[in-house]
């Protein structure tokens, strides 16, 4: 796969030159703005809803999120996530032992942001105008695809193919869509780090949310 991706990227950059860097930088910045906005809005509102400090939550979840950022694997981060949930957050084992492994597969909020932005980028790159119906289709397909995405490095890039297919953008050999998809593959590792980190943060938030609503959260850990 890396050799194939390199070959596709080489063809694109040999034809377009350095001007291809601009759109890729835009995609990267847009995606990370989405990640940061999600943390600032959704994480904050969820923490306030259960009356815990968002800043304390982010401080406690720092280790799992950094590990996820480096490893690009929700599954590989599970031991750190469970250790943090147990020792630093006071979540009962019966809750985090179920919520975190399930979340590593089905809770892919970062992946959804990635799929939506990249699908729109590819459509724009090949000159396809997406109407509101197509954009809603991208949202729905991205949600469903993210639920089925494995918690391993690079899985989101495979799911992107499904999202593109849903709006008629087929990645076929030699097509403009394939060339645009190759550009995304070139920066996928950078995007994958951010989306995996956000995914893991969401898993931890879900476990805390359930524990607090069940009155099982050890609040002495949050003082």
Rosetta blueprint (number, residue, H / E / L):
1 X L
2 X H
3 X H
4 X H
5 X H
6 X H
7 X H
8 X H
9 X H
10 X H
11 X H
12 X H
13 X H
14 X H
15 X H
16 X H
17 X L
18 X L
19 X H
20 X H
21 X H
22 X H
23 X H
24 X H
25 X H
26 X H
27 X H
28 X H
29 X H
30 X H
31 X H
32 X H
33 X H
34 X H
35 X H
36 X H
37 X H
38 X H
39 X H
40 X H
41 X H
42 X H
43 X H
44 X H
45 X H
46 X H
47 X H
48 X H
49 X H
50 X L
51 X L
52 X L
53 X L
54 X H
55 X H
56 X H
57 X H
58 X H
59 X H
60 X H
61 X L
62 X H
63 X H
64 X H
65 X H
66 X H
67 X H
68 X H
69 X H
70 X H
71 X H
72 X L
73 X L
74 X H
75 X H
76 X H
77 X H
78 X H
79 X H
80 X H
81 X H
82 X H
83 X H
84 X H
85 X H
86 X H
87 X H
88 X L
89 X L
90 X L
91 X L
92 X L
93 X H
94 X H
95 X H
96 X H
97 X H
98 X H
99 X H
100 X H
101 X H
102 X H
103 X H
104 X H
105 X H
106 X H
107 X L
108 X L
109 X H
110 X H
111 X H
112 X H
113 X H
114 X H
115 X H
116 X H
117 X H
118 X H
119 X H
120 X H
121 X H
122 X H
123 X H
124 X H
125 X H
126 X L
127 X L
128 X L
129 X L
130 X L
131 X L
132 X H
133 X H
134 X H
135 X H
136 X H
137 X H
138 X H
139 X H
140 X H
141 X H
142 X H
143 X H
144 X H
145 X H
146 X H
147 X H
148 X L
149 X L
150 X L
151 X L
152 X L
153 X L
154 X L
155 X H
156 X H
157 X H
158 X H
159 X H
160 X H
161 X H
162 X H
163 X H
164 X H
165 X H
166 X H
167 X L
168 X L
169 X L
170 X L
171 X L
172 X L
173 X L
174 X L
175 X L
176 X H
177 X H
178 X H
179 X H
180 X H
181 X H
182 X H
183 X H
184 X H
185 X H
186 X H
187 X H
188 X H
189 X H
190 X H
191 X H
192 X H
193 X H
194 X H
195 X H
196 X H
197 X H
198 X H
199 X H
200 X H
201 X H
202 X H
203 X H
204 X H
205 X H
206 X H
207 X H
208 X H
209 X H
210 X H
211 X H
212 X H
213 X H
214 X L
215 X L
216 X L
217 X L
218 X L
219 X H
220 X H
221 X H
222 X H
223 X L
